[in-house]
Amino acid sequence: MSLHRRPLLSGLAAAVASFLGLPGAAQAASKASDPAWDLSDAAWKARLSPAAYEVLRREGTERPFSSPLNNEKRSGVYHCRGCDLALFSSKAKYDSGTGWPSFWQPLAGALGTTIDFKLIVPRTEYHCQRCGGHQGHVFGDGPRPTGKRYCNNGVALVFKPGA
């Protein structure tokens, strides 16, 4: 795989800015696929808590082990906090030991992905397919059967108990 100079430099700049806590260090969320969810920045700020806004709309990351959903063990479905789209079944949740709710598989058609260079090395970011809200990153160190670890920010999710 060949790395292009511009994304690499842009990723390096974003990582340094993020590390230094400079404004604008985070990127904006992915574009909504559903026009009904293509809301203004002001509308998102009014709709979400400051922490959820930072993660969902600015691609921030919550502190590890800070989400109560990390220890959620009940049967149910995890939804996007931004638009309420169902993203993950509790059947695909597992304890990755990373401090964030982790899943080995999303629900069909729930997520979109992009490659980001915010930490210099390329990572696969995933977001809600409907509203474009940032959820987390997917890694190749998960359990069988997929071998994937969808590492999710708990503040970006709403858990709905049930079957």
C-alpha positions as CSV (number, residue, x, y, z in Angstrom):
1,M,0.0,0.0,0.0
2,S,1.4,3.4,-0.9
3,L,0.8,6.3,1.4
4,H,0.2,9.7,-0.2
5,R,2.0,12.7,1.2
6,R,-1.0,15.0,1.7
7,P,-3.2,12.6,3.8
8,L,-0.1,11.7,5.8
9,L,0.8,15.3,6.5
10,S,-2.8,16.2,7.2
11,G,-3.1,13.3,9.7
12,L,0.2,14.3,11.4
13,A,-1.0,17.9,11.7
14,A,-4.4,16.7,13.1
15,A,-2.7,14.3,15.6
16,V,-0.3,17.1,16.8
17,A,-3.2,19.6,17.1
18,S,-5.3,17.0,19.0
19,F,-2.4,16.1,21.3
20,L,-1.9,19.8,22.1
21,G,-5.6,20.4,22.6
22,L,-5.9,23.0,19.8
23,P,-9.4,24.0,18.6
24,G,-10.5,22.4,15.4
25,A,-8.4,19.3,16.0
26,A,-11.3,16.9,15.5
27,Q,-12.8,16.4,12.1
28,A,-16.5,16.8,11.4
29,A,-18.8,13.8,11.3
30,S,-19.5,11.9,8.1
31,K,-22.3,13.2,5.8
32,A,-25.8,11.9,6.6
33,S,-27.1,9.4,4.1
34,D,-30.7,10.4,5.0
35,P,-31.5,14.1,4.2
36,A,-33.8,14.3,7.2
37,W,-30.7,13.9,9.3
38,D,-28.5,16.5,7.5
39,L,-28.9,18.9,10.5
40,S,-27.1,22.2,11.1
41,D,-24.3,22.3,13.7
42,A,-26.6,24.4,16.0
43,A,-29.4,21.8,15.7
44,W,-27.0,19.0,16.7
45,K,-25.7,21.0,19.6
46,A,-29.3,21.5,20.8
47,R,-30.1,17.8,20.4
48,L,-27.1,16.2,22.0
49,S,-25.2,16.6,25.3
50,P,-21.8,18.3,25.0
51,A,-20.0,14.9,25.4
52,A,-22.3,13.2,22.8
53,Y,-21.8,16.2,20.4
54,E,-18.0,16.0,20.7
55,V,-18.0,12.3,19.8
56,L,-20.8,12.1,17.2
57,R,-20.3,15.3,15.4
58,R,-16.6,16.1,16.0
59,E,-15.2,12.6,16.0
60,G,-13.9,12.9,19.5
61,T,-13.2,9.9,21.9
62,E,-14.5,9.5,25.4
63,R,-12.2,8.4,28.2
64,P,-11.8,4.6,28.5
65,F,-13.9,2.9,31.2
66,S,-16.1,6.0,31.5
67,S,-19.3,4.5,29.9
68,P,-21.8,2.5,31.9
69,L,-22.5,0.7,28.7
70,N,-19.1,-1.0,28.9
71,N,-20.5,-3.2,31.7
72,E,-24.0,-3.6,30.2
73,K,-24.9,-7.4,30.1
74,R,-28.6,-7.4,29.4
75,S,-30.1,-8.6,26.1
76,G,-31.1,-5.8,23.8
77,V,-30.1,-3.5,21.0
78,Y,-27.6,-0.6,20.9
79,H,-28.9,2.4,18.9
80,C,-27.2,5.6,17.6
81,R,-27.7,8.4,20.1
82,G,-27.9,10.9,17.2
83,C,-30.8,9.4,15.2
84,D,-31.9,6.2,17.0
85,L,-30.9,3.8,14.2
86,A,-30.3,0.3,15.6
87,L,-26.5,-0.5,15.2
88,F,-25.6,-3.5,17.3
89,S,-27.3,-6.5,18.9
90,S,-26.2,-7.4,22.5
91,K,-25.5,-10.9,21.1
92,A,-22.4,-9.4,19.3
93,K,-21.1,-7.5,22.3
94,Y,-18.1,-8.8,24.2
95,D,-15.6,-7.6,26.8
96,S,-12.5,-6.5,24.9
97,G,-10.7,-5.1,27.9
98,T,-10.1,-1.8,26.2
99,G,-12.5,0.3,28.3
100,W,-15.1,0.9,25.5
101,P,-18.1,-1.2,24.5
102,S,-17.0,-3.6,21.8
103,F,-18.8,-5.7,19.3
104,W,-17.7,-8.3,16.8
105,Q,-20.4,-7.5,14.2
106,P,-22.8,-4.6,13.5
107,L,-26.4,-5.0,12.3
108,A,-26.7,-5.3,8.5
109,G,-26.6,-1.9,6.8
110,A,-26.2,0.1,10.0
111,L,-22.7,1.5,9.5
112,G,-20.5,3.3,7.0
113,T,-16.7,3.5,7.1
114,T,-13.9,5.9,6.1
115,I,-10.2,5.8,6.6
116,D,-8.7,8.4,8.9
117,F,-5.1,9.4,9.6
118,K,-5.7,11.3,12.8
119,L,-3.1,9.2,14.6
120,I,-0.8,9.2,11.6
121,V,-1.4,5.5,10.8
122,P,-4.5,4.7,8.8
123,R,-7.5,3.5,10.8
124,T,-11.0,2.5,9.8
125,E,-13.5,4.9,11.3
126,Y,-17.1,3.8,11.3
127,H,-20.2,5.9,11.6
128,C,-24.0,5.7,11.7
129,Q,-25.2,5.0,8.2
130,R,-28.2,7.3,8.6
131,C,-27.0,10.4,10.4
132,G,-23.2,10.1,9.8
133,G,-22.5,10.3,13.6
134,H,-19.0,9.0,14.5
135,Q,-19.2,5.8,16.6
136,G,-15.6,4.5,16.8
137,H,-13.0,2.5,15.0
138,V,-12.9,-1.1,13.8
139,F,-9.8,-3.3,14.3
140,G,-8.8,-6.8,13.2
141,D,-8.2,-8.2,16.7
142,G,-11.7,-9.3,17.7
143,P,-13.1,-12.7,18.4
144,R,-14.5,-15.3,16.0
145,P,-16.4,-15.5,13.8
146,T,-15.5,-12.1,12.3
147,G,-12.2,-11.4,13.9
148,K,-13.3,-7.7,14.1
149,R,-13.5,-5.4,17.1
150,Y,-15.9,-2.5,16.7
151,C,-14.6,-0.3,19.5
152,N,-17.5,2.1,20.2
153,N,-17.8,5.3,22.3
154,G,-20.5,4.5,24.8
155,V,-21.7,8.2,24.8
156,A,-22.6,7.7,21.1
157,L,-25.0,4.8,21.9
158,V,-28.4,4.3,23.6
159,F,-29.1,0.8,24.9
160,K,-32.6,-0.5,24.6
161,P,-33.2,-3.7,26.6
162,G,-35.4,-6.4,25.1
163,A,-35.2,-9.5,22.9
